[in-house]
Amino acid sequence: MKPFDVIVIGAGASGTFAAICSAQKGKKVLLIEKNDCICKKLGITGNGRCNITHTGEIKEFINCYGKNGKFLYRAFNSFFNNDLLSFLSSRGVETKIEDNGKYYPVSNTADTIITVLRNSLKEHNVRIKYNSTVESITLSGNTKTIKLKTGSENYEADKIIIATGGLSYPATGSTGDGYLFAKSLGINVTELYPALVPLETREKNVKELQGFALENVIISLYAAGKKIATETGDMLFTHYGLSGPAIMNLSGYAADYLNKNEKVEVAINLAPAYTQESLKAELNKEILKAGKKIFANGIRKFIPSKLVPVMTAVTGISENKQCNQLTAKEREIIVDFISAFRLEITKTRPIEEATITRGGIALEEINPQTMESKKIKGLHFCGEIINIDGKCGGYNLQEAFSTAYLAAENC
């Protein structure tokens, strides 16, 4: 008889929860982790505050993962946000809702969540092997043998859950090991890109805007002139380009098309409360009222003063030109700039700076009803290693917990 029923590789949020859920069913579980502690990456999520999940129904969630979201229907129907909150509440964790539906622990620290997970592992007698890097997984019938890089220990089990994360934040232990294991077993892994990552721009004048934030703007992403996606929210100018939640949510799409060598642009609507026509009418009214005021002062209603030098550089209209001297063509140019301030994206920041990885174990390799490999009986996947990435706001953590629960239920 094998000493363990289930072996989980990777003690991030998803792997740890998979181990807990497996042990709750009475399984003997071994959790293997390369770090000296569990949930290292979870400790830095939400700037250390841990945005654990989001409000909303399953259909709303599904839309936040793009074209691959439908894969998660079964996982979410098995274990969703209310189940996660109940799990935490039953263990004394109070939660609160902030920022358009984001859930955080009332304590405002990820340590609260990690402590609950650590205590649950202990409660259910999960054996944890820290500071242990898996070298290989080999198969013999239904038996999977895990060989460690250090020492001579091998571990065998009929059920294995791989929850090794992606390539983002490698300092937390996410170095892509699971992709190599999968490939060695003949399982397809898609191309890997950064997601939820800042973007770099071709225009160097954005450096002058470093640290300047825009709130509640509409940002559209274009590839080869075609609109691909749109986000509403906050953004930040940096010394290299653009960041902030709305930009991060578009970054995965940007990575897809940049890797196809297509021209990628963002268009920022600085006055989203107006339609093109209403903006034109309101601008004309303000310019008429401004009379001999210089152009830069006459449009403050529509554009922050910090952006005026950039606008004049882009449009070629002198900021000292009097409002009553603006031609009809120049007014159209101003309207176009305000409604669609365009910047070309040259690349994403490195995957090491990304919040999550885009790509992973190909979805056609996994049974969405069980998280089990379609090729190898008893081999399951959960969390970031799967080819699914969601928006900012707790969606990726919910996916991690939901797929972990489903994998454990079927081990």
Residue pairs with C-beta under 8 A, 6 or more apart in sequence:
2 143
2 156
2 157
2 158
3 28
3 30
3 155
4 28
4 29
4 30
4 127
4 155
4 156
4 157
5 22
5 27
5 28
5 29
5 157
5 158
5 159
5 411
6 19
6 22
6 27
6 28
6 29
6 30
6 157
6 159
6 160
6 161
6 408
6 411
7 29
7 30
7 31
7 32
7 144
7 146
7 155
7 157
7 159
7 160
7 161
8 15
8 18
8 19
8 22
8 29
8 30
8 31
8 32
8 160
8 161
8 163
9 15
9 32
9 134
9 146
9 160
9 161
9 162
9 163
9 164
9 177
9 178
9 181
10 32
10 33
10 162
10 163
10 164
10 165
10 173
10 178
10 383
11 19
11 31
11 32
11 33
11 35
11 38
11 39
11 128
12 38
12 39
12 40
12 41
12 42
12 163
12 164
12 165
12 172
12 173
12 174
12 383
12 384
12 400
13 39
13 41
13 42
13 117
13 383
13 397
13 400
13 401
13 404
14 163
14 165
14 382
14 383
14 384
14 400
14 401
14 403
14 404
15 31
15 33
15 161
15 163
15 164
15 382
15 383
15 404
16 31
16 38
16 39
16 117
16 121
16 404
17 117
17 400
17 401
17 404
17 405
17 408
18 161
18 163
18 380
18 382
18 404
18 405
18 407
18 408
19 29
19 31
19 121
19 126
19 161
19 408
20 117
20 120
20 121
20 124
20 126
20 408
21 404
21 405
21 408
21 409
22 29
22 161
22 408
22 411
23 29
23 121
23 124
23 125
23 126
24 124
25 408
25 409
27 159
27 411
28 125
28 127
29 124
29 126
29 127
30 126
30 127
30 128
30 129
30 155
30 157
31 38
31 121
31 126
31 127
31 128
31 129
32 129
32 132
32 134
32 146
32 148
32 155
33 128
33 129
33 130
33 131
33 132
33 173
34 131
34 132
34 133
34 134
34 173
34 177
35 130
35 131
35 172
35 173
36 130
36 131
37 130
38 114
38 117
38 118
38 121
38 128
39 110
39 113
39 114
39 117
40 172
40 173
41 165
41 169
41 172
41 173
41 174
42 50
42 110
42 113
42 114
42 397
43 110
43 111
43 114
44 110
44 169
44 172
45 51
45 110
45 397
46 102
46 104
46 110
48 109
48 110
49 104
49 105
49 108
49 109
49 110
50 104
50 105
50 109
50 110
50 112
50 113
50 397
51 102
51 103
51 104
51 392
51 393
51 394
51 397
52 84
52 88
52 95
52 103
52 104
52 105
52 113
52 394
52 397
52 398
53 81
53 84
53 85
53 103
53 394
53 395
53 397
53 398
53 401
54 61
54 81
54 101
54 102
54 103
54 393
54 394
54 395
54 398
55 81
55 97
55 101
55 103
56 81
56 101
58 73
58 76
58 77
58 80
61 69
61 72
61 76
61 80
61 81
61 390
61 395
61 398
62 69
62 70
62 72
62 73
62 76
63 69
64 390
64 391
64 393
64 395
65 71
65 72
65 388
65 389
65 390
65 391
65 395
65 399
66 252
66 253
66 389
68 363
68 387
68 388
69 388
69 390
71 363
71 366
71 368
71 386
71 388
72 368
72 388
72 399
72 402
72 403
73 368
74 368
74 369
74 406
75 368
75 371
75 399
75 402
75 403
75 405
75 406
76 398
76 402
78 402
78 405
78 406
78 409
79 401
79 402
79 405
79 406
80 398
80 402
81 103
81 398
83 405
84 398
84 401
85 95
85 103
88 95
88 105
88 113
88 116
89 95
91 116
91 119
91 120
92 116
93 105
93 106
93 107
93 112
93 113
93 116
94 105
94 106
94 107
95 103
95 104
95 105
95 106
96 103
96 104
96 105
96 106
97 103
98 104
99 393
100 393
101 393
102 393
102 394
103 394
105 112
105 113
121 128
131 150
132 148
132 150
133 148
133 149
133 150
133 177
134 146
134 147
134 148
134 149
134 177
134 181
135 147
135 148
135 149
136 146
136 147
136 181
136 184
137 144
137 145
137 146
137 147
137 160
137 181
137 184
137 185
138 144
138 145
138 147
139 145
139 185
139 376
142 158
142 377
142 378
143 156
143 157
143 158
144 156
144 157
144 158
144 159
144 160
144 378
144 379
145 154
145 155
145 156
146 154
146 155
146 156
146 157
146 160
147 154
148 154
148 155
158 378
159 378
159 380
159 411
160 378
160 379
160 380
161 371
161 380
161 381
161 382
161 404
161 407
161 408
161 411
162 178
162 181
162 182
162 379
162 380
162 381
162 382
162 385
163 178
163 381
163 382
163 383
163 385
163 404
164 174
164 176
164 177
164 178
164 181
164 385
165 172
165 173
165 174
165 178
165 357
165 383
165 384
165 385
166 174
166 176
166 192
166 356
166 357
166 360
166 384
166 385
167 174
167 175
167 176
167 192
167 351
167 352
167 354
167 357
168 174
168 194
168 351
168 352
168 353
168 354
168 355
168 356
168 357
168 384
169 352
169 354
169 355
170 352
174 357
174 384
176 192
178 361
178 381
178 385
179 189
179 192
179 360
179 361
179 385
182 188
182 189
182 361
182 365
182 381
182 385
183 189
185 373
185 375
185 376
185 379
186 375
187 361
187 362
187 365
187 373
187 375
187 376
188 361
188 362
188 364
188 365
189 359
189 360
189 361
189 362
190 359
190 360
190 361
190 362
190 387
191 259
191 359
192 351
192 357
192 358
192 359
192 360
193 252
193 255
193 256
193 259
193 348
193 351
193 357
193 358
193 359
194 251
194 252
194 255
194 348
194 349
194 350
194 351
194 353
194 354
194 357
194 358
195 251
195 252
195 255
195 354
195 355
195 356
195 357
195 358
195 389
196 248
196 249
196 251
196 252
196 354
196 355
196 356
196 389
196 391
196 392
196 396
197 248
197 251
197 255
197 348
197 349
197 351
197 353
197 354
197 355
198 238
198 240
198 241
198 242
198 243
198 247
198 248
198 251
198 348
198 349
198 353
199 241
199 242
199 243
199 247
199 250
199 251
199 254
199 266
199 345
199 347
199 348
199 349
200 240
200 241
200 345
200 346
200 347
200 348
200 349
201 240
201 241
201 242
201 343
201 344
201 345
201 346
202 343
202 344
202 345
202 346
203 343
203 344
205 309
205 310
205 313
206 237
206 238
206 241
206 242
206 310
206 343
207 239
207 240
208 309
208 310
209 237
209 306
209 307
209 310
210 237
210 238
210 239
211 236
211 237
211 238
212 236
212 237
212 304
212 306
212 307
213 234
213 235
213 236
213 237
213 244
214 234
214 235
214 236
214 244
214 268
214 270
214 304
215 234
216 232
216 233
216 234
216 272
217 232
217 233
217 234
217 235
217 246
217 268
217 269
217 270
217 272
218 230
218 231
218 232
218 268
218 269
218 272
219 230
219 231
219 232
219 233
219 235
219 246
219 247
219 250
219 266
219 267
219 268
219 269
220 227
220 229
220 230
220 266
220 267
220 269
220 340
221 227
221 228
221 229
221 230
221 231
221 250
221 253
221 254
221 264
221 265
221 266
222 228
222 264
222 265
222 266
222 267
223 253
223 257
223 260
223 262
223 263
223 264
224 257
224 262
224 263
225 263
228 253
228 257
229 250
229 253
231 246
231 247
231 249
231 250
232 246
232 272
233 244
233 245
233 246
233 249
234 244
234 245
234 246
235 242
235 243
235 244
235 245
235 246
235 247
235 268
236 242
236 243
236 244
236 247
237 243
240 349
241 343
241 345
241 346
242 266
242 343
242 345
245 392
245 393
247 266
248 355
248 392
249 391
249 392
250 266
251 348
251 354
252 358
252 389
254 264
254 345
254 348
255 348
255 358
256 358
257 264
258 264
258 345
258 346
258 347
258 348
263 344
264 344
264 345
265 342
265 343
265 344
265 345
266 342
266 343
266 345
267 340
267 341
267 342
268 340
268 341
268 342
268 343
269 338
269 339
269 340
269 341
270 302
270 303
270 304
270 307
270 338
270 339
270 341
271 279
271 302
271 303
271 338
271 339
274 282
274 339
276 335
276 339
279 302
279 335
279 338
279 339
280 331
280 332
280 335
282 301
282 302
283 299
283 302
283 331
283 334
283 335
283 338
284 331
286 298
286 299
286 301
286 302
287 298
287 299
287 323
287 324
287 326
287 331
288 323
288 324
290 297
290 298
290 323
290 324
291 322
291 323
291 324
292 322
292 323
292 324
293 322
293 323
294 319
294 320
294 321
294 322
294 323
295 317
295 318
295 319
295 320
295 321
295 322
295 323
295 326
296 305
296 308
296 312
296 319
296 320
298 323
299 308
299 334
299 338
302 338
303 311
303 338
307 341
308 319
309 319
310 341
311 317
311 334
311 337
311 341
312 318
312 319
314 337
314 341
315 330
315 333
315 334
315 337
317 326
317 330
317 333
317 334
326 334
348 354
351 357
355 392
355 396
356 384
356 389
356 390
356 396
357 384
357 389
358 389
359 387
360 384
360 385
360 386
360 387
360 388
361 381
361 385
361 386
361 387
362 387
363 386
363 387
363 388
364 374
365 373
365 374
365 375
366 372
366 373
366 374
366 381
366 386
367 373
367 374
369 410
370 380
370 406
370 407
370 409
370 410
371 380
371 381
371 382
371 403
371 406
371 407
371 410
372 378
372 379
372 380
372 407
372 410
373 379
373 380
373 381
378 411
380 407
380 410
380 411
381 403
381 407
382 400
382 403
382 404
382 406
382 407
383 399
383 400
383 403
383 404
384 396
384 400
386 403
388 399
389 396
390 396
390 398
390 399
